């Protein structure tokens, strides 16, 4: 196999795996949204930040494996990888994650709320008790 063909096949496989990995990490974001209520604004901000962060590995792959050239088949393989993950292994993984976290969801939410309350109480005790770096 010539070096050019080997490089292009490697590029296609890497972009396919990258598409699958990007949707896997989005699956984690969906799990967090399921566990904790989000407002529409927060969901928009999360999506913007996620896709901005997701563009970094995609840019890196196109830059390293394809000398910075954006080719239609590279984009197609990203989409195919995302589609394969979403329609293949995503559903069994999602079912297992819901089984694992679904039974523990109330306990997990209670634990997170207690940690937040402790942190707020601790900050509230320190407010106003220090003056010029000295405790009153």
N, C-alpha and C positions, 0 to 999 in steps of 0.2 A: 504494500500500500504506500502510495507516495506521501511525502511529508505534508503536502497541502491538504490532501483528502483526510489524513489523520488529524490535522489541526481543525478542520471544519467539523468532523465527526465529534471530536472532543468538545468543540464549541457548542454543538447541538445538544450533547448530553449534559453539559454543564448548565446551559440555559433551561433545559427541561427540569433538572433537579432544583435549580433556583426558583422556578415557578412553583414547584411543589413546596419548597421551603417557605416561600413567601406566604402561601395560603395556610401552611401549618401555623406560622406565627400569628396570622390573622385569626385562626381558630382559637388560639389562646386569648386573643383580645375579645372574641365572641363569648368565650367562657367567662371572662371577667365581667362582661356586660350582663350575662345571665345571672351571675352571682350577686352583683351589686347594681342597684338601679342607677341609670344614667339619664340625664336630661338630653334633649335633642342637641343642644349647643355643645355639651361635653362629647357626645358621639361625633359630631362634626369635627371638633378639635382633635379628638383621638384619631379619626380617619385621616385628617390632613397630616398630622404628625407621623402616623404609621406609613402612609404612602410616600411622604418625603424621606423617611428613613429607608423605606424599601427601594427607593431609587438609587441609593448608594451602592448596594451590591450589584444591581443591574448595570449601572454605569461602569463599575469596576470590571465586570465580566466582558462587556463590550469593548472596553479599553484594552484589557490584557489579552483576551483571546481573539479579538477581531480587529486589532489595531485602531480602535475608536470608531470603526464604521458600523453604523446601525443598519443591519440587513433585515429584510422582511421575514426571513426564515428564523432568525434569532427571536424576534418578537413573537412569531407564531409558536415557537417551541416554549417560550415563557407561558403563553396562554394555554397551550396543550398540557404543560406540566401542572398548571393551576387547575385545569379542568379534570385531569386524571386524578389528582389528589381529592378534589371536591366530590367527584362522582365515584371514586374508588374506595380509598381507605379512610376518607373523612367520616363517613357515616358510622362505621364500626367504632372508630376512635371517639366520636362524639357521644355515642351511646354509652361507652364505657366511662367516659369522663362524667357524664350526667349521673350514672350509677354511683360512681365514687364520690363525687362532690354533692350530689343531690341529697343523699342521706345525711351528709355532714354540713349541709348549707346553713341550717339554723345555728349549729354550734360554731361554725366558722364566723358567721356574721356577729354572733354574741362576743366572740373572742376579739374580733377586730374593733368592735364598738368599745369594749372594755379597755383596750390598749389606747384608743384615741382619748377616752375620758381620763385615763391616768395621765396621759401626756398633757392634756389641757389643764388638769388640776395642778400638776407639777409646775407648769408655767405660771398659773394664776397665783400660786403661793410665793413665787419669786418676784412678782410684779409689785413694786412699791416698797419692798423691804430692803432694797439696796439703794444707797445714795453715794454717789461718787466712788463707787467700787467698794464701799464699806457696808457691812450689814448693820442694821439698826438694832 
